[in-house]
Amino acid sequence: MRKPLVIRVLSGSVLGTAALVLVVFSVVNRHAVTVDFWPLDFAPEVRLFAVILGILAVGVLWGGIAAWLAGGARRRLGREAQRRVDKLEIELRMARSEIDRLKSDRPKRDGQGKPALPPADAA
C-alpha cells in the first residue's frame, strides 16, 4: 500500500532537514575531546560529533528495544484475536454449508406454506 503524496513529501522534507542539521552539526563540532572511562585506564580522544551522535544512536536503539518489549502484550493479544477470527470464520463457513444442505433437503412449498404436491403423473 502506497503512502499518500502529502505524507511522502512531508516525510522527505522532515528527513532532509534532519540530515542537513546533522551534517552541519558534524562539521561545526569536529574538534577532539577526551572521553575518560574513570575506573579504567582508558581515555581516547574522539571527535565531539562522534560522541554525541553515538550517544544519540544508542538512545534511539535503547528506546526502540524498550518500545518493542512494551508492545509484547499487545502483539500477543493481536495473535490471539487473529486465531479467534480464523476459528470463527471456519465455523461460519461450516454453518453456511449446513444451512445450504438443510435447504436443499427440505420439501418444496407452494406460496401458501403447504408442501407442494407431486406431479399427477408421478404415481
WOURVEN-V802183 format. One line per field, one symbol per residue. ss: DSSP state (H for helix, E for strand, - for the rest). psi: psi as a letter, one per 30 degrees, with the letter a starting at -180 (. if undefined). burial: b if it has 16 or more other ideal C-beta (glycine too) atoms within 10 Angstrom, else e. Layout:
ss=???
psi=???
burial=???
This chain:
ss=----HHHHHHHHHHHHHHHHHHHHHHHH---EEEEEE----EEEEEEHHHHHHHHHHHHHHHHHHHHHHH-HHHHHHHHHHHHHHHHHHHHHHHHHHHHHHHHHH---E-----E----HHH-
psi=kklleeeeeeeeeeeeeeeeeeeeeeeehflklkjkjeflhjilklkeeeeeeeeeeeeeeeeeeeeeefgeeeeeeeeeeeeeeeeeeeeeeeeeeeeeeeefflkkkafgfkkkklkegf.
burial=eeeeeeeeeeeeeeeeeeeeeeeeeeeeeeeeeeeeeeeeeeeeeeebbeeeeeeeeeeeeeeeeeeeeeeeeeeeeeeeeeeeeeeeeeeeeeeeeeeeeeeeeeeeeeeeeeeeeeeeeee
